[in-house]
Amino acid sequence: MRLTDFWRRMNDHFGEAYADSFARDHVMTELGGRTVHQALDAGWEAKDVWRAVCAAMDVPAAQR
């Protein structure tokens, strides 16, 4: 998954205004105690980060 696709999905699910805030501020156990931005900066694959967001936030299957 490309980062552009990842961010499109984040924006679609959370809305443009909240997606970046969530990614910057929400620490997720699914990402080893990191935020989305920290996980991506640490080298996590975008698809793995998206899967973690989906699991943590109960993203509907149609949006996954």
Kinemage of the C-alpha trace (Angstrom):
@kinemage 1
@onewidth
@group {chain A} dominant
@subgroup {mainchain}
@vectorlist {calphas} color= white
{ca met a 1} P 0.000 0.000 0.000
{ca arg a 2} L 1.320 3.417 -0.923
{ca leu a 3} L 1.295 6.234 1.604
{ca thr a 4} L -1.077 8.216 -0.608
{ca asp a 5} L -3.580 5.346 -0.427
{ca phe a 6} L -3.067 5.054 3.320
{ca trp a 7} L -3.793 8.755 3.873
{ca arg a 8} L -6.788 8.651 1.533
{ca arg a 9} L -8.246 5.818 3.610
{ca met a 10} L -7.494 7.672 6.845
{ca asn a 11} L -9.200 10.805 5.497
{ca asp a 12} L -12.173 8.804 4.214
{ca his a 13} L -12.686 7.133 7.572
{ca phe a 14} L -11.873 9.937 10.022
{ca gly a 15} L -12.372 13.040 7.890
{ca glu a 16} L -9.542 15.288 6.744
{ca ala a 17} L -9.533 17.451 9.870
{ca tyr a 18} L -9.376 14.549 12.327
{ca ala a 19} L -7.212 12.039 10.440
{ca asp a 20} L -3.931 13.883 11.011
{ca ser a 21} L -4.820 14.701 14.605
{ca phe a 22} L -5.613 11.048 15.292
{ca ala a 23} L -2.395 9.951 13.558
{ca arg a 24} L -0.331 12.440 15.563
{ca asp a 25} L -1.906 12.078 19.010
{ca his a 26} L -3.458 8.623 19.447
{ca val a 27} L -0.968 6.125 20.917
{ca met a 28} L -1.906 2.608 19.864
{ca thr a 29} L -0.936 -0.632 21.584
{ca glu a 30} L -1.334 -2.329 18.181
{ca leu a 31} L 1.617 -0.227 17.000
{ca gly a 32} L 3.816 -1.029 19.975
{ca gly a 33} L 2.856 2.078 21.916
{ca arg a 34} L 3.403 4.385 18.956
{ca thr a 35} L 1.251 6.847 17.099
{ca val a 36} L 0.555 6.341 13.403
{ca his a 37} L 3.157 8.957 12.495
{ca gln a 38} L 5.756 7.376 14.796
{ca ala a 39} L 5.121 3.909 13.375
{ca leu a 40} L 5.454 5.140 9.786
{ca asp a 41} L 8.611 7.094 10.683
{ca ala a 42} L 10.020 3.952 12.342
{ca gly a 43} L 9.661 2.050 9.075
{ca trp a 44} L 6.375 0.217 9.529
{ca glu a 45} L 4.668 -0.654 6.258
{ca ala a 46} L 1.614 1.503 5.544
{ca lys a 47} L -0.548 -1.605 5.057
{ca asp a 48} L 0.395 -2.894 8.517
{ca val a 49} L -0.352 0.465 10.113
{ca trp a 50} L -3.708 0.594 8.319
{ca arg a 51} L -4.542 -2.927 9.545
{ca ala a 52} L -3.718 -1.842 13.101
{ca val a 53} L -5.944 1.235 12.762
{ca cys a 54} L -8.749 -0.947 11.391
{ca ala a 55} L -8.476 -3.372 14.289
{ca ala a 56} L -8.269 -0.686 16.966
{ca met a 57} L -10.993 1.559 15.615
{ca asp a 58} L -13.435 -1.092 14.301
{ca val a 59} L -13.241 0.176 10.727
{ca pro a 60} L -16.055 -1.484 8.745
{ca ala a 61} L -14.941 -4.298 6.459
{ca ala a 62} L -16.119 -2.369 3.396
{ca gln a 63} L -13.587 0.376 4.178
{ca arg a 64} L -10.666 -1.901 4.846
